[in-house]
Amino acid sequence: MALYNVEVRETLSRVVEQEADSFDDAKEMVATRYLDSEIVLDWEDLESVEYDEYPSPKIQEGFNVNIEFNINTKELSFSDEYELIATYDCKTLEDLNNALKSYFKDALELESGEIEKDVQL
């Protein structure tokens, strides 16, 4: 059996009526009341709960990698100082993004189990 991190995220919400000359004044007054603990949200204000995988990535071990993209052949390659590690055919930006995700996913792990790391271009 594996160990997983699960993030529990609650969203609390309450509409507070505030008499004021403008919305900005009302917002400031409500914020002050909230910070002074005059307004305290609790379980009755629960709007939603979300459960998400919580990545706590750590690098398995230090590594150096060279990344090269050949615009003519549309090939993305990863190598270290000694050898070619992996190559990917990347005709589209989506292919390139998927290749980067695939390569770096293997370099990251949770303390027990794998992590899906989102790579953005």
Buried (B, 14 or more C-beta within 10 A) or exposed (E): EEEEBEEEEEEEEEEEEBEEEEEEEBEEBBEEBBEEEEBEBEEEBEEEEEEEEEBEEEEEEEEEEEEEEEEEEBBBBBBEEEEEBEBBEBEEEEBBBBBBBEBBBEBBBBEEEEBEBEBEE
